Amino acid sequence: MSHDQNFKNLILDYPRAALAFFAAPEALDLGGDVRILPVRQEQLQERLGERFRELDVPLLVEWPDGRREAILFLIEEESDARRFSIHRLAHYCLDLAELFGTERVVPVVIFLRAASGVATQLRLGGERHLYLDFHYLRRVLAELTFEDYRDSDNLVARLTLPNMAYPPERRVEVYAQAVRGLTALEPDPEKRLKYLDFIDIYAALDDNERTQYTRDYPDEAQTMSRFAERFREEGMQQGMQQGEARVLARLLRLKFGTLPEDVEQRLVVADEATLLVWSERVLTATSLEEVLH
């Protein structure tokens, strides 16, 4: 399991909520009109070489009216605090500052588990002067108290409730509050399903706890179960149709050459029954019109 990739997706799907939760001291007064843009990885790979890690998430925050200079947030997630290097992070921040010609860079590190003994500051100097003083914003999820965020209206906070500190006997309650946050704050069905899986991964309920959840929260458990089952079935059906459309497109190209754009689009939106009829016509048709009429 890639915790890094899970959190990268979380940050990219909900950048505003992620900054508000993980980088609160710098992000609370950003305002609702800012644009938050992920920095293209290809650009970083080319310019920064081996110092760039694909799983770091640089976000560029811009004010459309230009009243404030853009600011870069570099967010790094560490599932194992022992892998963290403050020197690497400082290198990366300096490289980004040079690349974008800015001094407005905010480094943020999310530690999934305990991070005791991890360097929080890098200071370089001699006998008389300090020449570099580098530190970063840090969020240690395992040190946050569940009670402080159980009713938060920040979706990222609610989704990460299972990563926070709570007594083991309250795990089912934590799971329920995370699911409630997801259903209340995320209207998109695809993202609901995606982050229901996220909650499942980090709550890691055992069979007894799942039984308890079904017993203590029957309406929610039934609703989410039906939703997940229906959506997965629809996804499988959609995947089958997409596969059939690709096969038919290939057959049409082999017989009639390059397909016009409008034909490609008709294949994409056609239902399963229509695709089947068209596939049968390919064998005897002498033109695209005969297949698709």
C-alpha distance (Angstrom), angle and dihedral (degrees) to the residues before:
residue distance angle dihedral
M1 . . .
S2 3.81 . .
H3 3.80 109.0 .
D4 3.80 88.0 176.9
Q5 3.81 91.7 57.9
N6 3.81 92.4 44.5
F7 3.79 91.7 55.5
K8 3.78 93.4 41.0
N9 3.81 88.6 57.1
L10 3.80 90.4 46.8
I11 3.81 92.3 53.0
L12 3.81 94.5 44.8
D13 3.82 92.9 46.9
Y14 3.82 93.4 47.6
P15 3.83 107.3 22.3
R16 3.81 96.6 156.0
A17 3.80 94.2 49.3
A18 3.82 90.4 42.5
L19 3.80 93.0 54.7
A20 3.80 91.7 45.2
F21 3.81 90.6 52.6
F22 3.80 104.4 34.1
A23 3.82 99.1 32.9
A24 3.80 102.5 28.6
P25 3.84 98.3 148.8
E26 3.82 90.9 59.6
A27 3.80 101.1 28.3
L28 3.80 106.4 45.8
D29 3.81 94.2 87.2
L30 3.80 99.0 40.0
G31 3.80 92.4 111.5
G32 3.77 131.0 -135.9
D33 3.80 96.8 -88.6
V34 3.81 99.0 62.6
R35 3.80 122.1 114.7
I36 3.80 115.1 -131.3
L37 3.79 112.6 -160.2
P38 3.81 128.8 -179.9
V39 3.80 111.0 -128.3
R40 3.80 111.8 -118.0
Q41 3.79 111.7 -101.9
E42 3.81 93.1 -147.0
Q43 3.79 90.0 61.0
L44 3.80 92.0 50.3
Q45 3.80 94.1 45.2
E46 3.79 91.6 53.1
R47 3.79 96.2 46.7
L48 3.80 103.9 32.9
G49 3.79 101.4 36.3
E50 3.78 117.3 -172.7
R51 3.81 93.7 -1.9
F52 3.78 89.4 69.6
R53 3.79 115.0 87.4
E54 3.79 115.1 -161.9
L55 3.77 90.6 -138.4
D56 3.79 95.7 58.7
V57 3.80 110.6 99.6
P58 3.82 116.8 -145.0
L59 3.82 113.0 -171.3
L60 3.79 122.3 -168.5
V61 3.81 114.1 -149.6
E62 3.80 115.2 -159.0
W63 3.80 133.3 -178.1
P64 3.84 108.4 -139.9
D65 3.80 93.3 -146.8
G66 3.81 91.9 49.7
R67 3.79 93.4 -126.2
R68 3.79 90.0 135.5
E69 3.78 131.5 31.7
A70 3.80 115.4 -105.1
I71 3.80 116.6 -97.3
L72 3.81 130.1 -150.5
F73 3.80 121.4 -140.6
L74 3.79 115.1 -163.4
I75 3.80 109.4 -162.2
E76 3.79 119.7 -168.5
E77 3.81 124.2 -177.7
E78 3.80 120.5 -153.6
S79 3.79 118.8 -169.6
D80 3.82 88.6 178.1
A81 3.81 112.6 41.3
R82 3.81 90.4 -159.2
R83 3.81 89.4 70.8
F84 3.79 93.1 57.5
S85 3.80 117.3 110.4
I86 3.78 118.7 -171.2
H87 3.81 88.9 -166.4
R88 3.82 91.1 57.6
L89 3.80 90.4 47.6
A90 3.81 91.9 50.3
H91 3.83 90.3 48.8
Y92 3.77 90.7 51.2
C93 3.81 94.0 48.6
L94 3.81 91.6 50.1
D95 3.81 90.7 47.8
L96 3.81 91.3 50.5
A97 3.80 91.8 47.2
E98 3.80 90.1 53.1
L99 3.81 93.6 43.4
F100 3.81 93.3 52.4
G101 3.79 97.2 33.1
T102 3.79 93.7 -123.9
E103 3.78 141.0 119.8
R104 3.81 92.1 -157.0
V105 3.81 102.4 97.6
V106 3.82 124.0 138.8
P107 3.83 117.0 -165.2
V108 3.82 115.0 -153.3
V109 3.80 125.8 -175.6
I110 3.80 123.5 -167.0
F111 3.79 114.1 -159.1
L112 3.78 112.5 -161.6
R113 3.79 94.3 -162.4
A114 3.80 137.5 20.5
A115 3.79 113.2 -42.0
S116 3.78 104.2 -169.9
G117 3.78 113.7 153.6
V118 3.80 93.8 20.9
A119 3.80 114.4 136.8
T120 3.80 111.2 -104.3
Q121 3.81 98.1 179.3
L122 3.80 138.1 33.3
R123 3.81 115.9 -156.7
L124 3.79 123.3 179.9
G125 3.79 124.0 -174.1
G126 3.77 148.6 111.0
E127 3.78 136.6 -114.1
R128 3.78 95.3 -61.8
H129 3.79 110.4 23.4
L130 3.79 142.0 35.5
Y131 3.81 108.4 -134.1
L132 3.78 103.4 178.5
D133 3.80 127.4 27.8
F134 3.82 111.3 177.4
H135 3.79 128.6 173.4
Y136 3.79 136.8 151.1
L137 3.80 143.2 -148.1
R138 3.79 111.1 -97.5
R139 3.77 134.5 -164.9
V140 3.80 116.3 -168.7
L141 3.80 102.1 -168.8
A142 3.79 94.2 -166.6
E143 3.81 89.3 58.9
L144 3.81 95.2 53.1
T145 3.79 116.8 97.2
F146 3.79 115.9 -121.5
E147 3.81 91.9 -142.9
D148 3.80 91.2 62.1
Y149 3.82 92.4 60.0
R150 3.83 105.7 25.5
D151 3.83 92.2 108.9
S152 3.81 98.7 29.3
D153 3.80 118.1 144.2
N154 3.81 89.1 -145.9
L155 3.80 106.5 101.0
V156 3.81 94.3 -153.7
A157 3.80 90.2 54.1
R158 3.80 90.9 50.3
L159 3.80 93.9 47.7
T160 3.80 91.6 51.8
L161 3.82 95.2 49.2
P162 3.84 90.9 106.8
N163 3.83 88.9 59.3
M164 3.81 92.8 56.9
A165 3.81 131.7 87.3
Y166 3.82 118.5 -80.7
P167 3.83 137.9 133.4
P168 3.83 112.1 -83.5
E169 3.80 91.1 -120.7
R170 3.82 89.3 64.1
R171 3.80 95.3 55.6
V172 3.82 92.9 107.8
E173 3.81 91.2 51.5
V174 3.81 90.0 49.6
Y175 3.80 90.3 50.8
A176 3.81 91.2 49.0
Q177 3.81 92.9 50.9
A178 3.80 91.4 49.4
V179 3.82 91.5 50.5
R180 3.81 91.1 46.6
G181 3.79 89.7 52.4
L182 3.79 90.8 50.3
T183 3.81 94.4 50.6
A184 3.81 93.1 43.8
L185 3.81 98.8 44.8
E186 3.82 104.9 32.0
P187 3.83 117.2 62.1
D188 3.82 96.5 175.1
P189 3.85 110.1 98.5
E190 3.81 94.5 -152.4
K191 3.79 92.5 53.4
R192 3.80 90.8 44.2
L193 3.78 89.7 57.9
K194 3.80 92.4 43.0
Y195 3.79 93.6 52.7
L196 3.78 94.9 39.7
D197 3.81 83.0 65.5
F198 3.83 88.9 47.9
I199 3.82 90.5 54.4
D200 3.81 91.3 46.0
I201 3.81 91.3 52.8
Y202 3.80 96.0 52.8
A203 3.81 98.9 34.9
A204 3.82 89.9 49.7
L205 3.81 94.9 -170.7
D206 3.78 115.1 -165.0
D207 3.81 122.4 -136.9
N208 3.80 93.4 -90.0
E209 3.80 91.8 50.3
R210 3.80 91.7 48.8
T211 3.79 88.9 52.0
Q212 3.81 89.0 50.0
Y213 3.81 90.9 50.0
T214 3.81 91.0 51.9
R215 3.81 89.8 48.8
D216 3.82 98.3 44.2
Y217 3.82 97.5 38.1
P218 3.84 103.2 28.8
D219 3.81 99.0 156.4
E220 3.81 94.8 47.6
A221 3.79 93.3 43.1
Q222 3.80 92.0 51.6
T223 3.80 93.4 45.2
M224 3.81 94.1 50.1
S225 3.80 92.7 43.5
R226 3.80 92.3 52.7
F227 3.78 91.7 44.3
A228 3.81 93.8 50.3
E229 3.81 93.2 45.4
R230 3.81 93.9 48.0
F231 3.78 93.7 45.6
R232 3.80 93.6 47.8
E233 3.82 90.1 49.7
E234 3.80 90.2 50.2
G235 3.80 89.4 48.0
M236 3.81 91.7 51.9
Q237 3.81 90.8 48.0
Q238 3.78 91.1 48.0
G239 3.79 90.4 48.9
M240 3.82 91.2 52.3
Q241 3.81 91.2 50.1
Q242 3.79 91.3 48.8
G243 3.80 89.6 51.9
E244 3.81 92.0 50.0
A245 3.81 90.7 48.3
R246 3.82 91.0 52.5
V247 3.82 92.1 50.2
L248 3.81 92.1 48.4
A249 3.81 91.6 47.8
R250 3.79 89.5 53.3
L251 3.82 92.0 50.4
L252 3.80 91.4 49.2
R253 3.81 92.2 49.9
L254 3.80 91.6 49.6
K255 3.80 90.9 52.3
F256 3.82 103.6 33.5
G257 3.81 105.9 18.9
T258 3.81 127.1 -127.7
L259 3.81 112.5 10.2
P260 3.82 121.7 -129.2
E261 3.80 115.0 -113.6
D262 3.82 92.9 -112.4
V263 3.82 90.1 55.6
E264 3.81 91.4 50.2
Q265 3.81 88.3 52.1
R266 3.81 92.8 49.3
L267 3.80 89.6 53.9
V268 3.80 91.0 51.5
V269 3.82 95.2 53.0
A270 3.83 99.0 36.7
D271 3.80 118.5 113.2
E272 3.81 124.4 -124.2
A273 3.82 95.9 -96.8
T274 3.81 92.9 50.8
L275 3.81 91.8 48.8
L276 3.81 89.4 52.5
V277 3.83 92.6 52.3
W278 3.80 92.0 48.0
S279 3.80 91.5 48.1
E280 3.82 90.5 55.5
R281 3.82 91.9 49.8
V282 3.82 93.3 53.5
L283 3.81 90.4 75.3
T284 3.81 95.4 63.1
A285 3.82 105.6 19.1
T286 3.79 120.5 110.4
S287 3.82 95.9 -163.8
L288 3.79 141.3 26.3
E289 3.80 89.3 -110.2
E290 3.81 90.6 60.7
V291 3.80 90.7 53.2
L292 3.79 97.9 46.2
H293 3.81 104.4 33.5
